[in-house]
C-alpha cells in the first residue's frame, strides 16, 4: 500500500516562502506522475501543481509564477516551493500520484500539511 507523508507547512506572513515535501513509500516512485493539492476551509480540494515522470510541470493559474514543483526520485520525494505567499494560499496541502498508464490516483492520502499565511 502506498504511504504518503507531507511536511514543511507552517505559519508565514504574506510575501513569505515555504517548501513542502512529500515522501512516498510502497510504490516505484519514479514511474508515477505526482501532484500537489490543497483544501481550504469550506472549499473543495484543488489541484495546485503536477509533475510528470519526465519532469514536465503544470500549475493552477492561481499559483503560476509563484510555486515550483520538483521531484527527487532517489529520495522518493516531491517538493513544492511556495514563494510570494498570499492569505488565499492558506489550506491543508496534500500530495498524490498516479501511473500514467492508468490515470488512477493512489487510494490512500497522507495527513497533509497545514499552510497558514497571515496578512
N, C-alpha and C positions, 0 to 999 in steps of 0.2 A: 504494500500500500504506500502511496506517495505521501510524504510528510513535508509540509512547508512551514518554515519558521521565519517570520518577518521581524525586523528590528530596526532601530535607528530613529524612531519617531521621538517627538518631544514638543516642548513649548518654545516658540520662537517669535520674535517680533516681525511685523510686516517688513519685507525687504530682505529678510534673512535667508539662510540656506540650511538645508538638511540633506543628508544622504541616507537613503533607506537601503536595507539589504534583505534579501530573501534567499535562504538556503534550502535547497530541495534534496530529499533523500528518497530512496525507494524507486528511482527511475533512472534511466540513462539520460542524464540532463541534456547532453549536447544535441540530442535528436528532437528536442521539444522547442517549439516556439514558446516564448514566455511573455506574460502580460502583467502589468500593474493595474489594479482597480482601486477605487475609493468609494466609500459610502459616507456621506454627510448626514447629520441628524435630520430625519424626516424626508430623506431623499432616497432614490433608488441607487443601486450600485452603478458606478460609471467606469467605463474603460478609459484609462488615463494614457497608457503607453504600451507599445508592444515591440518585441524584438524577435526576429526570426533566427533560425539556426545559422543562417549565413550572415547575420549581423545587420540586416536591414531593419530600420526603425520606423514606427508610426506614432503619432501623438494626437490626442484630442486637441481641438482648436484652442480650448481654454488654457492649455499648458504649453502650447507650441512656442519655442523660443526661450522658455524658462526651465523646462525639465529635460533631463537627458537620461535615457535608459541605456544600460550596458550589461554585459554578462561576462562571467569568467567561468568557462566550462571546467577548468581544472579545479575550481573551488565549488562547483555546483551551485553557483550563486548568481542572482540577477540583482542589479542595483538600480536605484532611481535617485539621481542627483536633482535636487529641487532648489532652484535659485529664484530670487525676486519673489519670495512667497507673499501671498495675499491672504487676507482673512477668509476669503471664499475657498481657499485650499484646505481649510480645516475639515478633517474627515479621518476615518479609520482606513488605512491603506492595506491592501491585500495583494498578493501575487497568485498567479495560477498559470498553468501552461497546457499545451496540447501537442500531440503529434500531428504534423501537417497532413498526413495521410488520412487521419480520422476526423480532425477538427473538434474532437471532444475534449472538453476541459477535464482536468483531474477531478475525481469525485470529492476529494477532501480539500478543505480550505484550512489555512492557518488561522491563528488567533488575530492576526492583523497587528498593525502598529499605529498608535494614535498620533496624529499630527494636529497641533493646535497653533494657529497663527493669530497673534494679538495685533490689534490696530494701534 
